[in-house]
């Protein structure tokens, strides 16, 4: 179960991150999109090692909680494999191969690009279209992951009473939400989307609207919480609450927050250097930032000043309606962390 196939029925998007489970249910009427329900539930410490699931049972409990809190009636869902656990390769195939025969040809090619025994792997592909440099070939996105990464996530969802219709990749879910709800990917020659999460930070680069590069590293808001704990002698819960409410000593900004922002910039700069080295490019046209840490005041301006590239906090929900079940204030506070879940839910309606 690892599919780019778009099931034409409403799906819950269930995003299992390193620190929380996020649920989004989207609906569509004509060209209008609406958030029908959503919820976020924190995960206990130690349940995930970065994004590797250690204990599926607490995740099943968290999924049950978001189902209850969201008051959704749907029981079919889509899940995602983290970027760090997925293999995304763009390969070229002769354009003359009929689509009906492409699957057979891809199965012969896949073992050359996936560094695991094929019996241990779930994979799928999507034909992106004609290659930029050769009209006689097509670009094909090949995505795969170890079967165990799929099975542990499916098991957690099934514990909560859900039926998993498909498993996607986080990068593909991100692409879908940006392509469907914004014009960002088509406005620029190249766009770098950077997600500053709780324990992981990832970059996805799109060139002429196509995904060409993705990478993930262990770095995120958890490190800021830990620094607050150690600096001010607080518990994990107290540090997280103080960070959220801004109830910290005067020296917090200069001695803790500003160095953390500088570290965010350094990680992004390192990501871009990896991209430039692999693509033989030396710049991107636009940087979009998302994730919980993107809401730190002034971080977008600081990145733009240091990197020298226009930076914007991405918001794909500007023209999306909210149902009466969704609190606008809560949703606004959480929306930077909901892109993957929204992209997964969109798989059922676009």
N, C-alpha and C positions, 0 to 999 in steps of 0.2 A: 504494500500500500504506500505509494509515493507517486503522486499523480499531478500533472498539469491539467488534467481534465476538469472542466468547469461544470459542476453539477448544477442544473438549473432549478434549484429550490433553495429556500432560505437556510442559511447555516449559521451556527454560532461560531465566531472566531475565538479560539481559546489560545492565548499566548502564555506559555509557561516560561517565565524568565528565571533568573537566578534568585530573585528576592520576592516575587509575587506571581500570582495568576491573574490574568486580565481577560475579561469576557466582553465581547462587543457583538451585538445583534443589529445588523443593518437591513434596511428594506429599500425598495425602489418603486417609484411610480412614475413611469415615463422617464424623463431625464432628471427627476428629483430624487435625492437620496435622503434617508432619515435614519438617525440612531434610535432604534426601538427600545433598546435597553443596554445597560453596561454595568459592570461591577469590577472591583479590584479587591483581592484578598492577599495579605502578606503571608509569606512562607516562613516557617520556623527556621532559625539558624541551623545550618548543617544539612538541610534537606537536599540542597544542590551544591556541588563543588564547581564554582563558576556556573556553567550551564549543563553540567553533567549530573543527571538525576541520580542521587544516592539512595533516597527512600521514596518510592512511588506512593506509599499509603498517605502521608501528609499532603501530597499534591492532590490525590483523589479527594481528600477532605476539603482542601481549598477550592477545588472545582465545584464540589457540592455547595460550598458557601457562596460562591459567585452566582451560581444558578439560583439559589434562594434569594440572595440580595437583589439580583437584577429583576426577579419576578418574570423571567422569560418562560415561555411554554415550549420552546424548541428543545429537541433532544438529539438533533443531528449536528455534528460540528466538524470543523477543520482545525488541524494542528500544524505546528511548524517546527522544523529542525533548525537549530541555531547555525549561524554562518560558520562558526568554528568547527562544526561537525559535518558540514556538507561539502561536497565537491561540486563546484560549478565550473564547467568548461564550455567554451564556445568552439565548436568544431565546424569545419566546412565539408559539405557534401555536394556531389554533382546535382545541379538543378533538374537534371533529366530523370532522376529517380522518382517514380510515382509515390505519392504520399502513402498509399497502401503498402508499398514495399519498404518504406523508410524505416519502420520499426525493426524489420529483420536485419537491415543493413546496420542500423545503430547498435543492435545487440552484438554484432560482429566487431564493431569498433569500440564498444564501451570498455572492454577489458584492457585496451591500450591506454585509457585515460583515467581509470579508477584503480588506485593502488591496493586493492584488496581482492581476495578471491571472490569471484562473481556470485558464488552461492551464499556469501555472507553479506550481500549488498542488495539494497532496494534502490532502483534508479528509474528515471523517466526522462523525457526530452520534449522540447518544443521547437518547432521550426520558426525562426525569427523573421526570415525573409531573405531576399537577395543579398549576397555579400557586397560590401561597399566597393571593393577593389576588383571584383570579378563577377560580371552578370551571369556567368555560366555556373556559378556555385551558389549555394544557400548557406547561411549561418544557422547552426542548430545549437540550442542551449541544452547541454547534458548535465543533469543534476543527479547526485547519488549520495547515499549515506549508508553506514553499517546498519544492518537489519535490527540489531539490538537497540539502536537509538530510536527507531520507530516503535518497536514493541513496548518499551518502557513507558513511552508517552501515551500510546493507545491504551495500555493497561490502566494507567492512572485515570484517563477519561472514562473508561468503562466502569471503574470502581464507583464513579459518580453517576452512573446510569446513562451515560451518553453513548451514542453510536458515532464512530469516527468514519466519515465518508471519504476523507482524503487527508493526506499529509503533504504539506508544501515545504518550501524553504523560507526562512525569514527574509532573505533578499528578494525573492520573488513576490512575497506578500507586500513588502515595502514598495516594490516597483508598481504593483497593481493599485495600491491606494494612492500613490502619487500620480500615476497616469490617469486614473479614473476621476479623481476629485480635484486635480490641479492641472495647470499647464506648464509646470516647472520643468519637466523633462524635455519638452519640445521648444522651450524658449531660448535655450543656451546650447552652445556647441558641446560643452561638457559640464556635468553637474556632479559634485561630490556631496553625498548625503552622509552625515556623521551622527551616529546615535550614541549619546553619552548616557549609558545605563547605570544600574546600581553596582554591578561588579564587572561588566564588560563594556568596552567601547568598540564600535564597529564602523567601518567606512564602506560605502558602496558608490562606485563611480559609473555614471551613464555617459556615453558618448553618442551624440546624435540620437538620443532617446533610447539607446540600447545599453544594457548592463554589460560592462566590460571588466570590472575589477571589484573584488570584495575581500575584506580582511577584518579580523577581530582580535583584540588583545584584552588581557585582564587589567582593567582599570575602570573605576567608576565612583559613584557617589558614596559607596560603602567606605572608601578610604577617607573621605572627608568626615564621615560620622566617626570613624575610628580615631582620627586626629582630634576631634572635639572631645571624645571620651578621655583620651590620655592627657590632653592639655588641661582639661577642667575637672577631672576626677569624677566623671559622670558614668552612669550605666549606659548600656547600648540603647535602651528605650529612652532614657532621659536625653541622651545626645541627639537621637533622631528627632525627638519632639522639639528640642531647643533649636536645632537646625531649621526645622520646618517653620517654627513660630518666630525665629529671629531673636529669641530671648537669651542672648549671650553677652559676655563682657565686651567693653569698648575695643579691646585689642584684638578681638576675633577677626575683624575684617583685614587688618594689616598683617597680622601674624599667622593666621590660619587660612582664611578664605582666599586672599590674593595669591599666596603661594600655590594653593590648589588650582586656581584659575590658570596660573602659569604652567602648571603641570598638564592641564587640559590642552593648552596650546602646543606644548611640546609633543604630546601624543599625536595630535592632529598633524603636526609638521612631519613627524616620523611616518605616519600613514601615507602622506602625500609623496614623500621621498620614495617609499616602496612602489607607489603607483607610477611615478615618473620613471623609475628604473625599469619597470616591467613594460611600459608603454612607449618609451622613447619620447614622451611628451615632457613639457616643462611648466605646465600651468593647467588650471581648470578655470572655467568661466564663472562659476558660482558655487558657493558652499552653503548647504542647507544643514542646520543642526536641529536635532530632536533629542528626546529622552529627558529624564528628570533634571539632569544637570544643565540642560540648555536654558532652564529658567533662572539660573543664577544671574542676578543683575549685572549687566555690562559685559558678560562673557562674549557675546556676539561682536561687540565693538572691539574688544581686546584681540580676538582672533583676526578680525579684519585688519587691524593696525599692524599686527606682527606678520601675518601671512601675506597681506597685500592683495587679497581677493575679496570681492563682495560677499558678505555673510548675511544670512537671514534665518531666523527661527521659523521652521516650516510649520504651517498650519493648514492641513488639507480639509479641515472641517468648517471653513469659513462660510460655505454655501450649503452646509448640511443642516437639515432641520432636526430638532430634538423632540421626541415624543413626550407626552405629559408625565411619563414615568421617570424621566431623566432630569435631574437638577442641573440647570445651566451653570451654577457656580461650581458645583463639584466637578462637572464635566470639564469646565475650563481649567480647573486645577490639575486634572488628570490627563488631559488630552495629549500632551506630549509623549506620554507613555503608552498610548493606545494605537499607534500606527500599525503595528504588526497584527494585532487582533482585528482591527478594522479591515485590513487587507485580506485576512483569512475569511472574514464574513462575506466580503465582496465576491469571493470565489463562487458563491451560490447564485449571484444575481446579475453578473455582468457577462 
